[in-house]
Amino acid sequence: MKFLAICGFGVGSSMILKMTLLKVTKSLDLDVEVETADLSSAKGMKCDAVFTSKELAKDLKDSFTCPIYEIDKYMNKEEVKTAVEDFLNR
């Protein structure tokens, strides 16, 4: 599986979200590749799910056919875990 963590510039907050996603997927014993990207680069990328902010999710909806999960607190493992479990159960 491949997840994308997307923020405006693809550097700061997407890296924090990536670290949280890796912790969560490891605790769930999932083999997942997590890549970070900025808003414009992400639009051409392929993945199984996108994790981003509510503000950026609106801009990404037309660019992806996979699920897009809006995360409010990038360091909140429970919030991210809920999104990952939602992805797994869809």
BAPA-344573 format. One record per residue (C-alpha): residue number from 1; residue in three letters; x, z, y. Coordinates in steps of 0.25 Angstrom, whole numbers, always signed. Layout:
num NUM | residu ALA | xx X | zz Z | yy Y .
...
This chain:
num 1 | residu MET | xx +0 | zz +0 | yy +0 .
num 2 | residu LYS | xx +4 | zz -2 | yy +14 .
num 3 | residu PHE | xx -1 | zz +5 | yy +26 .
num 4 | residu LEU | xx +2 | zz +2 | yy +41 .
num 5 | residu ALA | xx +4 | zz +13 | yy +51 .
num 6 | residu ILE | xx +1 | zz +7 | yy +65 .
num 7 | residu CYS | xx +3 | zz +11 | yy +79 .
num 8 | residu GLY | xx +5 | zz +4 | yy +92 .
num 9 | residu PHE | xx +20 | zz +2 | yy +92 .
num 10 | residu GLY | xx +22 | zz +4 | yy +77 .
num 11 | residu VAL | xx +33 | zz +15 | yy +79 .
num 12 | residu GLY | xx +28 | zz +29 | yy +82 .
num 13 | residu SER | xx +14 | zz +33 | yy +77 .
num 14 | residu SER | xx +14 | zz +23 | yy +66 .
num 15 | residu MET | xx +27 | zz +30 | yy +60 .
num 16 | residu ILE | xx +20 | zz +43 | yy +61 .
num 17 | residu LEU | xx +8 | zz +38 | yy +54 .
num 18 | residu LYS | xx +17 | zz +31 | yy +44 .
num 19 | residu MET | xx +23 | zz +44 | yy +40 .
num 20 | residu THR | xx +10 | zz +51 | yy +38 .
num 21 | residu LEU | xx +5 | zz +39 | yy +30 .
num 22 | residu LEU | xx +17 | zz +40 | yy +21 .
num 23 | residu LYS | xx +15 | zz +55 | yy +19 .
num 24 | residu VAL | xx +1 | zz +53 | yy +16 .
num 25 | residu THR | xx +3 | zz +42 | yy +6 .
num 26 | residu LYS | xx +14 | zz +49 | yy -1 .
num 27 | residu SER | xx +5 | zz +61 | yy -3 .
num 28 | residu LEU | xx -5 | zz +52 | yy -9 .
num 29 | residu ASP | xx +5 | zz +46 | yy -18 .
num 30 | residu LEU | xx +3 | zz +32 | yy -12 .
num 31 | residu ASP | xx +13 | zz +21 | yy -11 .
num 32 | residu VAL | xx +11 | zz +16 | yy +3 .
num 33 | residu GLU | xx +20 | zz +8 | yy +13 .
num 34 | residu VAL | xx +17 | zz +12 | yy +27 .
num 35 | residu GLU | xx +22 | zz +3 | yy +38 .
num 36 | residu THR | xx +21 | zz +6 | yy +53 .
num 37 | residu ALA | xx +17 | zz -5 | yy +63 .
num 38 | residu ASP | xx +13 | zz -7 | yy +78 .
num 39 | residu LEU | xx +0 | zz -13 | yy +81 .
num 40 | residu SER | xx +4 | zz -28 | yy +83 .
num 41 | residu SER | xx +13 | zz -28 | yy +71 .
num 42 | residu ALA | xx +3 | zz -22 | yy +62 .
num 43 | residu LYS | xx -7 | zz -32 | yy +64 .
num 44 | residu GLY | xx +0 | zz -42 | yy +55 .
num 45 | residu MET | xx +4 | zz -32 | yy +44 .
num 46 | residu LYS | xx -2 | zz -30 | yy +30 .
num 47 | residu CYS | xx -6 | zz -17 | yy +25 .
num 48 | residu ASP | xx -16 | zz -9 | yy +16 .
num 49 | residu ALA | xx -20 | zz +1 | yy +28 .
num 50 | residu VAL | xx -17 | zz +3 | yy +42 .
num 51 | residu PHE | xx -16 | zz +17 | yy +49 .
num 52 | residu THR | xx -16 | zz +18 | yy +64 .
num 53 | residu SER | xx -23 | zz +24 | yy +76 .
num 54 | residu LYS | xx -37 | zz +22 | yy +80 .
num 55 | residu GLU | xx -33 | zz +14 | yy +92 .
num 56 | residu LEU | xx -24 | zz +4 | yy +84 .
num 57 | residu ALA | xx -34 | zz +3 | yy +73 .
num 58 | residu LYS | xx -44 | zz -5 | yy +82 .
num 59 | residu ASP | xx -33 | zz -15 | yy +85 .
num 60 | residu LEU | xx -29 | zz -16 | yy +70 .
num 61 | residu LYS | xx -43 | zz -18 | yy +64 .
num 62 | residu ASP | xx -43 | zz -33 | yy +65 .
num 63 | residu SER | xx -29 | zz -35 | yy +60 .
num 64 | residu PHE | xx -31 | zz -28 | yy +46 .
num 65 | residu THR | xx -40 | zz -29 | yy +34 .
num 66 | residu CYS | xx -35 | zz -16 | yy +29 .
num 67 | residu PRO | xx -40 | zz -2 | yy +33 .
num 68 | residu ILE | xx -35 | zz +4 | yy +46 .
num 69 | residu TYR | xx -35 | zz +19 | yy +47 .
num 70 | residu GLU | xx -35 | zz +26 | yy +60 .
num 71 | residu ILE | xx -27 | zz +38 | yy +61 .
num 72 | residu ASP | xx -28 | zz +48 | yy +72 .
num 73 | residu LYS | xx -16 | zz +57 | yy +69 .
num 74 | residu TYR | xx -5 | zz +50 | yy +62 .
num 75 | residu MET | xx +2 | zz +63 | yy +57 .
num 76 | residu ASN | xx -11 | zz +69 | yy +51 .
num 77 | residu LYS | xx -9 | zz +67 | yy +36 .
num 78 | residu GLU | xx -23 | zz +70 | yy +33 .
num 79 | residu GLU | xx -29 | zz +60 | yy +42 .
num 80 | residu VAL | xx -19 | zz +49 | yy +36 .
num 81 | residu LYS | xx -22 | zz +54 | yy +22 .
num 82 | residu THR | xx -37 | zz +52 | yy +24 .
num 83 | residu ALA | xx -34 | zz +38 | yy +29 .
num 84 | residu VAL | xx -25 | zz +34 | yy +17 .
num 85 | residu GLU | xx -35 | zz +40 | yy +8 .
num 86 | residu ASP | xx -46 | zz +32 | yy +14 .
num 87 | residu PHE | xx -38 | zz +19 | yy +12 .
num 88 | residu LEU | xx -36 | zz +23 | yy -3 .
num 89 | residu ASN | xx -51 | zz +25 | yy -5 .
num 90 | residu ARG | xx -56 | zz +13 | yy +2 .
